[in-house]
Amino acid sequence: MLAGAATLVASAALVLAVATRASGYAEGAPAGFSGGFSEQSCHACHFDAEPDSGPGRVVIEGLPERFAPGRRYPLTITLTRAGMKRGGFQLTARFREGGTQAGSLAPAEGDETRVRLDVQGGIEYLGQRREGAAPVAAG
C-alpha cells in the first residue's frame, strides 16, 4: 500500500493517473501527465499495460459531495497492488469547462518529503517524491 496526503481548496474536477510499475523518474513524473484535458497519461512512459488496468487500485479519501469555495479538504490518496515495489500518482484540480486551475493544491503539513507540487502553464500538479513512491505496507 502506498499512501500520501494533500489539501485541495475550491471547486474542482479531479484527474488521477496511477503508475504501478518501475519508473525512470525517481522523484515522480514531470508535470503535465495527468491523463486529462488532452494531456498524456502515465502510459507515455509505462506502456507495458494500459493505465489503471489493474490489478492495482486507487482510492481518494476526503472528497466532499460538493466543494465549497475557500474550504480546505484534506485528501488521502492510497494505491494498493500485490507485489508493488513502487507506485505513484499525478493529481490536478481543474475546472471541467476549459481546464483552468481550480483552487490550489499543497502537500499536507509534514508530507513535503513524500509529496511535491509542480506548476506548469498555470496548472498545479501534485505527485509523489522518491520517498512517497515506496510502499508503506505490504500490498
N, C-alpha and C positions, 0 to 999 in steps of 0.2 A: 504494500500500500504506500502511496505517495500522497502527502497532504501539504497544502500551503494555504495561507490566509491572505486576503486582500480586502480593501474597502472600496465600495462603489458609491458615488454620490450622484443623485439626479435620475431622470428618466432615461432608459437606455434599452437598446436591443443588444443582446449578448451573442458573441460568436466565439466558439471554442474549438481549437484544433488540438488533438492529442497525438503525441508521438510516443510509442512504447518500445521502439527499437533503438539500438545504439545510434549515436549521433556524432557528426563531425563538429558540432557546436557545443562544446562542453559547458559554456555559460548560457545556453539557450539559443533558440533560433533568432536570426536578425528580425527586427521589426518589419511588419508587412506580410506575414504568413499566417494570418488568422483564418483564411479559407472563406471569408465573407466579403461582400462588397467588391467583387471581381478580383480579389487578391488570391494569390496562390495559397495552398494549404501546406501542411507538413508533408504532404505527398511529393512536393517538389524535391525533397531530399530522401524521404523514406518511401521509395517507390516499390518496395518489395511486397506491399499489401495496401489495399485501399484504406484511407483514413477512417478511423472509428469503425473498422470492420470486425473488431473483436479479436480475440476473445476478451479483451480488456473492457473496463467500464469506467466512466467518468461521472462523478456526482458533484453538483454545485449546491451547497447548502447556504441558506441565508437570503435567498432571493424572495422578496415580498411578492404578494399577488399583484400589487400596484405600487409603482415608485412614487414618492413624494419629493418634489424639488427641495434641495437643501438638507435632506436627511442622509445620514450615513448608514450604510448597510455592510456590516462585516460578512464577508463571504469565505467559505472554505471550499477549496477545490480538491477533490480526492480522486486519484486514479488507482484502480486495482487491476491486477493481472497476475495469474500464476506464473512464477518464474521470472518476473520482471526484475531486470538489473538496473535500469534507468528509466525514467519517464519524464514527460514534460508537457507543457501547455502554453498556449498563447491566447490571451483574452483581450478583447476590446469592448468598450462601451460606446455605442454609436446609435444615432437616430436612424430608424428604419428608412425614413424618407430622406434621401440624399447622402446618407452615410457619414455625416459630420460628427465630431466628437460630442458625446453626451455625458455631462458630468465630468468627474475625474476619478482616476484610479490611483491607488497607492498601496505599497506593501503594508501589511499590518505592523504595528509597532513591535519591534523585536524580531521580525521576519525578514529584515532587509538583506541578510546574508543568504536567504533561501529564495527570495522573490525579488525581481527587479522590474523597473519601469523604464521603457524606452519611448521616445516620441519621434514620429516620422510624419512629415506633411501635416502637422497639426493633430494627428491621431495618437492617442496613448495606447501602448501595448504592454501588458503585464505578462510576465513569464517567469519560468524558473531559472535560477542560477545553478551552477555546478552543485553546490551543497543541497539545493532543493530538488535536484534530479535523482538523488539517491533514495531508495525505499526506506521508510521509517519502521516498517514491519513486514513480515513475510507476506507475499501476495500483493 
